[in-house]
Amino acid sequence: MEDVLDIKPKLTGSVEAFKEKLSIPTEFKEEPVIVEPEPIVETPQIEEIEDVSLGKKILSAEMLQSETNIGLSMIDFTQQNILRFSVNVKRKRKLLTTFGENSVERADILADGGIPKEEMTDTDKAILKVQKKVDDVVKDLPFTDEECKVLRPLLEKWIIANNGKLPENFFAYLGLIQIFGGRLLNVIMI
């Protein structure tokens, strides 16, 4: 108990000494720099959405649009990767079963324009036709504007319900779906 009482005066003394050192004037004093505020430039509203009150937090239209765009992009990215993978597996299967060994490599050469049309055989033309169908499917994988219009309000409601942000586990769900989807497609394609 006595040790505790002995420490207090030492601490008080050291604080007093520190205050004294701070009160000593320095030789160099800098002039304060006055920064004039930049003029406020109004940004045009992208879309007329009323601000949504979330308790103490206000979710602006720009914030809602930004979070929604991120969510839509991630969902689109995930579905494209899963479907592109399955299309590629189906392409290889179709080429191998229809045209036999080395047809996948031949399709890659034909798709890259490695063989002039005049030198193509009927089999080459048939392989190229399969490759064109695959390319058309892959080209149509990204969400269209109409699909985004359908998904946007649903995602906005979800973001508003989660206090203005995508849920923390949103990206974990997408990652799991992507991994699980790829494995599921491997099993289905056996």
Phi, psi and omega per residue, in radians:
M1 nan -0.685 -3.131
E2 -1.156 -0.585 -3.134
D3 -1.088 -0.668 -3.136
V4 -1.138 -0.724 -3.141
L5 -1.180 -0.571 -3.140
D6 -1.224 -0.528 -3.105
I7 -1.234 -0.667 -3.053
K8 -0.995 -0.844 3.121
P9 -1.085 -0.611 3.127
K10 -1.132 -0.729 3.125
L11 -1.140 -0.774 -3.135
T12 -1.065 -0.754 3.133
G13 -1.096 -0.709 -3.118
S14 -1.223 -0.587 3.082
V15 -1.179 -0.725 3.118
E16 -1.110 -0.707 3.118
A17 -1.130 -0.667 3.124
F18 -1.140 -0.726 3.106
K19 -1.088 -0.676 3.126
E20 -1.111 -0.743 3.137
K21 -1.118 -0.615 3.120
L22 -1.218 -0.489 -3.084
S23 -1.423 -0.171 3.115
I24 -1.250 2.209 -3.115
P25 -1.201 2.541 3.099
T26 -1.584 2.790 -3.108
E27 -1.287 -0.634 -3.068
F28 -1.878 2.162 3.054
K29 -2.084 2.204 -3.134
E30 -1.518 2.522 3.052
E31 -1.269 2.403 3.117
P32 -1.163 2.455 3.119
V33 -1.606 2.179 -3.141
I34 -1.739 2.090 -3.142
V35 -1.834 2.141 3.120
E36 -1.437 2.402 -3.122
P37 -1.161 2.517 3.102
E38 -1.294 2.563 3.130
P39 -1.114 2.500 -3.136
I40 -1.406 2.168 3.121
V41 -1.868 2.178 -3.141
E42 -1.326 2.304 3.089
T43 -1.618 2.408 -3.138
P44 -1.183 2.490 3.100
Q45 -1.259 2.294 3.132
I46 -1.273 -0.723 -3.114
E47 -2.596 2.467 -3.138
E48 -1.400 1.635 3.047
I49 -2.147 2.277 3.123
E50 -1.197 2.540 3.072
D51 -1.110 2.463 -3.104
V52 -1.851 2.227 -3.141
S53 -1.507 2.228 3.134
L54 -2.123 1.293 -3.085
G55 1.205 -2.061 3.135
K56 -1.465 -0.311 -3.035
K57 -1.698 2.438 3.068
I58 -1.860 2.235 3.111
L59 -1.767 1.962 -3.122
S60 -1.385 2.882 3.127
A61 -1.087 -0.657 3.136
E62 -1.160 -0.732 3.125
M63 -1.118 -0.746 3.140
L64 -1.110 -0.759 3.131
Q65 -1.123 -0.720 3.137
S66 -1.097 -0.849 3.127
E67 -1.091 -0.698 3.133
T68 -1.135 -0.751 3.114
N69 -1.076 -0.720 3.113
I70 -1.091 -0.811 -3.142
G71 -1.074 -0.810 3.124
L72 -1.085 -0.720 3.138
S73 -1.100 -0.740 -3.128
M74 -1.202 -0.686 3.098
I75 -1.128 -0.779 3.139
D76 -1.094 -0.767 3.122
F77 -1.026 -0.784 -3.121
T78 -1.123 -0.847 -3.102
Q79 -1.160 -0.606 3.110
Q80 -1.134 -0.749 -3.125
N81 -1.134 -0.751 -3.141
I82 -1.137 -0.833 -3.094
L83 -1.235 -0.629 3.100
R84 -1.096 -0.695 3.102
F85 -1.081 -0.812 -3.111
S86 -1.178 -0.644 3.105
V87 -1.119 -0.709 3.139
N88 -1.144 -0.690 3.104
V89 -1.132 -0.784 3.128
K90 -1.113 -0.666 3.114
R91 -1.048 -0.862 -3.127
K92 -1.062 -0.768 3.137
R93 -1.075 -0.808 -3.123
K94 -1.068 -0.801 -3.135
L95 -1.120 -0.768 -3.116
L96 -1.171 -0.733 -3.116
T97 -1.287 -0.578 -3.089
T98 -1.489 -0.760 -2.986
F99 -1.987 -0.112 3.057
G100 1.518 -2.939 -3.063
E101 -1.041 2.562 3.122
N102 1.208 0.069 -3.123
S103 -1.243 -0.512 3.121
V104 -1.168 -0.810 3.106
E105 -1.102 -0.687 3.128
R106 -1.108 -0.703 3.114
A107 -1.107 -0.688 3.112
D108 -1.123 -0.724 3.116
I109 -1.127 -0.784 -3.132
L110 -1.140 -0.702 -3.129
A111 -1.143 -0.576 3.129
D112 -1.408 -0.042 -3.139
G113 1.367 0.439 -3.103
G114 -1.269 -0.263 -3.134
I115 -2.215 2.218 3.114
P116 -1.122 2.623 -3.114
K117 -1.006 -0.579 -3.115
E118 -1.157 -0.494 -3.091
E119 -1.627 -0.047 -3.106
M120 -1.299 2.423 3.048
T121 -1.500 3.040 3.077
D122 -1.094 -0.644 3.091
T123 -1.114 -0.732 3.105
D124 -1.048 -0.737 3.141
K125 -1.142 -0.663 3.109
A126 -1.191 -0.697 3.084
I127 -1.094 -0.754 3.139
L128 -1.114 -0.604 3.101
K129 -1.131 -0.744 3.081
V130 -1.093 -0.776 -3.138
Q131 -1.087 -0.668 3.125
K132 -1.134 -0.708 3.088
K133 -1.070 -0.736 3.117
V134 -1.108 -0.790 3.132
D135 -1.061 -0.679 3.114
D136 -1.137 -0.696 3.115
V137 -1.139 -0.804 -3.123
V138 -1.114 -0.666 3.138
K139 -1.093 -0.564 -3.100
D140 -1.585 0.117 -3.117
L141 -1.221 -0.710 -3.116
P142 -1.065 2.606 3.109
F143 -1.006 2.450 3.032
T144 -1.477 2.963 3.083
D145 -1.064 -0.672 3.134
E146 -1.124 -0.729 3.113
E147 -1.133 -0.682 3.092
C148 -1.123 -0.655 3.105
K149 -1.102 -0.574 3.111
V150 -1.291 -0.736 -3.065
L151 -1.359 -0.554 -3.048
R152 -0.958 -0.906 -3.110
P153 -1.107 -0.589 3.118
L154 -1.156 -0.761 3.130
L155 -1.199 -0.642 3.094
E156 -1.071 -0.762 3.109
K157 -1.071 -0.694 3.135
W158 -1.131 -0.727 3.141
I159 -1.158 -0.763 3.121
I160 -1.080 -0.718 3.133
A161 -1.153 -0.386 -3.138
N162 -1.820 0.620 3.030
N163 1.054 0.669 2.992
G164 1.493 0.142 3.141
K165 -2.324 2.763 2.962
L166 -1.150 2.473 3.138
P167 -1.002 2.570 -3.099
E168 -1.007 -0.571 -3.089
N169 -1.568 0.079 -3.128
F170 -0.993 -0.869 -3.090
F171 -1.252 -0.533 3.070
A172 -1.137 -0.731 3.104
Y173 -1.070 -0.772 -3.141
L174 -1.116 -0.707 3.101
G175 -1.108 -0.756 3.106
L176 -1.112 -0.733 3.128
I177 -1.081 -0.737 -3.122
Q178 -1.123 -0.796 -3.138
I179 -1.173 -0.860 -3.117
F180 -1.121 -0.720 3.140
G181 -1.065 -0.750 3.114
G182 -1.092 -0.744 3.129
R183 -1.205 -0.693 3.129
L184 -1.080 -0.739 3.111
L185 -1.116 -0.647 3.071
N186 -1.056 -0.735 -3.135
V187 -1.188 -0.755 -3.117
I188 -1.135 -0.627 -3.047
M189 -1.411 -0.050 -3.125
I190 -1.064 nan nan
